[in-house]
Amino acid sequence: MPRRPQALSPDLTADLLGRWREPHRHHHGERHLTEVLDAIGLLAASDADPDTATNTDIDTDTDIEAVDLAAWFHDAVYAGRPDDEERSAELARERLAAAGASDLLVAEVVRLVLLTRTHDPAPGDVNGAVLCDADLSVLGAPPPRYAEYVADVRAEYAHVDDAGWRTGRAEVLRHLLGLDPLFRTAAGRDRWERAARSNLAAELRDLSR
């Protein structure tokens, strides 16, 4: 089972896991949640400084709790719609407030969930950098795992024909390759940047054939 933050009651955990296990999810399922939480753990245990911040680290339980909670909620609503992140953020707001979480914690989780729309945290945003790097960590996976990820994403877009898939996916790949850096923490760059760029470039070449 994925790592569970203290703020998640057993009932809320069961509800969220039910969402992550919905049958239409292929990439955005429980495996993704587990990998994101594992990546957060790796980054939080490392020098997680964002590229533009100095001597800043995830060093309090409150920060880790917020990032973990945001991971649990960031794709809690997934229907392949443009407003999935907004709906996930609203779910986080409602459920965490009902569970008695502090206003500050709720606000931070909501902010972080919304940040996964762009994966573009502001300079010095340690929580945002860690969550975004963790969410994108699959891009730097070994080629066999990356291939599984691509196949899973394609399965979620089975309703799109091959031509539409190639066009849309190529646009996503070019956007990701244009991010410099792609990963915002030093640990994320060390672990995943080179492999991610290699994976993305190889996939883009394949789409162009």
VMD Tcl script that draws the C-alpha trace (Angstrom):
set ca {
  {0.00 0.00 0.00}
  {1.29 3.53 -0.72}
  {2.71 5.49 2.21}
  {-0.17 7.15 4.08}
  {0.15 10.61 5.70}
  {-1.18 10.99 9.23}
  {-3.95 13.33 8.09}
  {-5.57 10.59 6.02}
  {-8.07 8.63 8.05}
  {-8.69 4.98 7.14}
  {-12.01 5.94 5.54}
  {-10.49 8.75 3.47}
  {-7.59 6.51 2.50}
  {-10.02 3.85 1.29}
  {-11.96 6.43 -0.70}
  {-8.83 7.77 -2.38}
  {-7.48 4.30 -3.14}
  {-10.81 3.47 -4.73}
  {-10.34 6.46 -7.01}
  {-6.74 5.53 -7.87}
  {-7.90 1.99 -8.71}
  {-10.62 3.03 -11.16}
  {-10.53 0.73 -14.20}
  {-10.08 3.48 -16.79}
  {-6.74 4.47 -15.25}
  {-3.63 2.98 -16.80}
  {-0.81 5.39 -16.01}
  {-2.71 7.52 -13.49}
  {-3.32 4.61 -11.14}
  {-2.03 3.25 -7.86}
  {1.38 2.41 -9.32}
  {1.87 6.07 -10.23}
  {0.82 7.18 -6.75}
  {3.28 4.76 -5.15}
  {6.12 5.87 -7.42}
  {5.43 9.54 -6.70}
  {5.43 8.94 -2.95}
  {8.64 6.91 -3.22}
  {10.26 9.72 -5.20}
  {9.15 12.28 -2.60}
  {10.83 10.15 0.05}
  {14.06 10.05 -1.96}
  {14.07 13.80 -2.54}
  {13.12 14.67 1.02}
  {16.03 12.56 2.26}
  {18.43 14.33 -0.10}
  {19.48 17.89 -0.66}
  {16.14 18.97 -2.08}
  {17.08 22.59 -2.72}
  {15.31 24.09 -5.73}
  {17.68 25.36 -8.38}
  {17.19 28.97 -7.36}
  {17.04 28.58 -3.57}
  {19.93 28.31 -1.15}
  {20.16 26.24 2.04}
  {16.48 25.36 1.96}
  {15.33 21.85 2.61}
  {12.28 19.81 3.53}
  {13.16 19.52 7.16}
  {9.84 19.60 9.00}
  {7.03 17.09 9.27}
  {4.56 19.78 8.18}
  {6.20 20.21 4.78}
  {6.49 16.48 4.15}
  {2.90 15.98 5.25}
  {1.70 18.61 2.80}
  {3.67 17.17 -0.12}
  {2.55 13.61 0.63}
  {-1.07 14.72 0.90}
  {-0.78 16.59 -2.38}
  {0.55 13.42 -3.99}
  {-2.47 11.46 -2.77}
  {-4.88 14.09 -4.10}
  {-3.11 15.34 -7.25}
  {-4.81 12.86 -9.61}
  {-7.63 11.81 -7.29}
  {-10.04 13.02 -9.94}
  {-8.92 11.73 -13.33}
  {-11.24 11.77 -16.30}
  {-8.85 13.07 -18.95}
  {-10.48 16.50 -18.74}
  {-8.73 19.89 -18.69}
  {-10.14 20.62 -15.23}
  {-8.99 17.38 -13.55}
  {-6.45 19.24 -11.40}
  {-9.00 21.84 -10.32}
  {-11.48 19.13 -9.40}
  {-8.79 17.21 -7.52}
  {-7.82 20.36 -5.64}
  {-11.43 21.01 -4.69}
  {-11.76 17.43 -3.47}
  {-8.67 17.96 -1.31}
  {-10.12 21.18 0.09}
  {-13.42 19.55 0.99}
  {-12.15 16.27 2.38}
  {-9.21 17.65 4.38}
  {-11.30 20.43 5.89}
  {-13.94 17.87 6.88}
  {-11.19 15.75 8.45}
  {-10.13 18.66 10.65}
  {-6.88 19.59 8.92}
  {-5.63 23.10 9.63}
  {-6.47 25.90 7.22}
  {-2.77 26.35 6.46}
  {-2.29 22.69 5.60}
  {-5.40 22.59 3.44}
  {-4.34 25.72 1.56}
  {-0.86 24.33 0.91}
  {-2.16 20.99 -0.34}
  {-4.62 22.73 -2.66}
  {-1.85 24.99 -3.99}
  {0.42 22.02 -4.64}
  {-2.27 20.00 -6.41}
  {-2.96 22.94 -8.73}
  {0.76 23.27 -9.40}
  {0.76 19.87 -11.12}
  {-1.05 21.55 -14.04}
  {2.17 23.25 -15.10}
  {5.00 21.62 -13.13}
  {6.48 25.11 -12.90}
  {7.14 25.96 -9.24}
  {8.32 29.45 -8.37}
  {11.93 30.04 -7.31}
  {12.40 28.91 -3.72}
  {9.21 26.82 -3.65}
  {10.69 23.71 -2.05}
  {7.42 21.85 -1.59}
  {6.40 22.58 -5.16}
  {9.77 21.55 -6.58}
  {9.72 18.24 -4.74}
  {6.16 17.38 -5.76}
  {6.69 18.33 -9.40}
  {9.97 16.41 -9.63}
  {8.37 13.37 -8.04}
  {5.39 13.54 -10.40}
  {7.75 13.63 -13.41}
  {10.23 11.09 -12.06}
  {8.90 8.33 -14.33}
  {10.37 10.28 -17.25}
  {13.82 9.37 -15.95}
  {13.03 5.69 -15.41}
  {15.02 2.94 -17.19}
  {13.85 2.47 -20.80}
  {11.67 -0.61 -20.11}
  {9.72 1.22 -17.40}
  {9.50 4.33 -19.56}
  {8.06 2.21 -22.38}
  {5.41 0.87 -19.99}
  {4.57 4.43 -18.97}
  {4.13 5.49 -22.60}
  {1.96 2.46 -23.33}
  {-0.18 3.23 -20.28}
  {-0.65 6.86 -21.33}
  {-1.58 5.72 -24.84}
  {-4.17 3.37 -23.32}
  {-5.75 6.31 -21.51}
  {-6.09 8.03 -24.89}
  {-7.42 5.00 -26.73}
  {-10.29 7.15 -27.98}
  {-7.79 9.27 -29.97}
  {-6.71 7.99 -33.37}
  {-3.04 7.42 -34.15}
  {-2.60 10.66 -36.05}
  {-4.13 12.68 -33.25}
  {-2.05 10.83 -30.67}
  {1.20 11.47 -32.53}
  {0.45 15.16 -32.90}
  {-0.65 15.70 -29.30}
  {2.04 13.56 -27.76}
  {4.78 15.23 -29.81}
  {3.58 18.61 -28.51}
  {3.83 17.35 -24.93}
  {7.31 15.94 -25.51}
  {8.59 19.17 -27.06}
  {7.20 21.13 -24.12}
  {8.96 18.86 -21.62}
  {12.23 18.96 -23.55}
  {11.99 22.73 -23.58}
  {11.96 22.96 -19.79}
  {15.42 23.91 -18.58}
  {15.92 22.40 -16.13}
  {13.26 19.71 -16.38}
  {13.77 18.83 -12.69}
  {13.89 21.64 -10.15}
  {15.74 19.99 -7.28}
  {19.43 19.13 -7.29}
  {18.63 15.55 -6.31}
  {16.02 15.28 -9.05}
  {18.45 16.51 -11.67}
  {21.15 14.14 -10.48}
  {18.79 11.16 -10.52}
  {16.58 11.73 -13.54}
  {17.48 14.68 -15.81}
  {19.86 12.95 -18.24}
  {17.79 9.76 -18.53}
  {14.56 11.73 -18.91}
  {15.91 13.81 -21.77}
  {17.18 10.67 -23.47}
  {13.80 8.94 -23.07}
  {11.82 11.94 -24.27}
  {14.06 12.55 -27.28}
  {13.93 8.87 -28.28}
  {10.14 8.83 -28.05}
  {9.89 12.01 -30.12}
  {12.12 10.47 -32.80}
  {9.92 7.37 -32.87}
  {6.79 9.49 -33.29}
  {8.40 11.29 -36.23}
  {9.05 8.10 -38.21}
}
mol new
graphics top color blue
foreach p $ca { graphics top sphere $p radius 0.5 }
foreach p [lrange $ca 0 end-1] q [lrange $ca 1 end] { graphics top cylinder $p $q radius 0.2 }
display resetview
